[in-house]
Amino acid sequence: MKQPHIQLDESVTARCALMPGDPKRVDVIASCLEDVEELTFNREYRSIIGTYKNMRVIGISTGMGGSSVAIAIEELKNIGVDTMMRIGSAGALQEGIDLGDLVICEAAVRDEGTSKAYIDPIYPAVPDYRLINHCVEAAKDFGYEHHVGIVLSHESFYYDEDAIDSQKWSKKGVLASDFETAALYTVGRLRKVHTASILNNVVLWGENTEDSIGSYAQGAEKTARGEKREILTALEAMYRLQKELNQM
């Protein structure tokens, strides 16, 4: 049955999906795949399908925020996808994380609303340990600069206490912030989906968020390189997981 939001059905046969926020990032995913086909573009959900080392992969954008990610998780699961990876952008909360560095998320602070709509806040937001380990190993093998740790998933850029909250979580050792990882990990775990999240750092700690995001949107060299690297790392990690699970 065709799903109401992503507009895909079981005829799209793939176990794995890459989930960027920005529909334009689907073009970058396409450049990393073979035999690419455009599927649909409904609301924020633009989708393609292609192959990586003979592994079928869906690339589907989810827009901004946990609610849109949760819808994608539910509907992708309904059509047979069981491995989902976020490839997004983040703002650093620690010094030493350069533009374009990868942040591999081993857990997320659930400071957003979507995951709380599913289950109590004391439930952890954590990835599939095998998939996240494959992310780390792939990044090492490729020689990509990366950092592994906890991220903060929050609700908005522009609320009044944003700077205060960033300082608070920075002092607790949280590496970076985004909108969607906590929802992906929480809903994915509840739905028995293999999940992981890799983020491309687009904001240096202590810099103005609006200025840095503007530079990212214009295609700054480091962040554009990080975008490609997070996709390649995610593809390789999913491929290695599929081999481990004997699904290749």
Helices and strands as residue ranges (DSSP letters): E 16-19, H 25-31, E 34-42, E 45-52, E 55-60, H 66-78, E 83-92, E 102-110, H 114-118, H 129-142, E 146-153, H 162-171, E 176-178, H 181-190, E 194-203, H 209-217, H 221-244
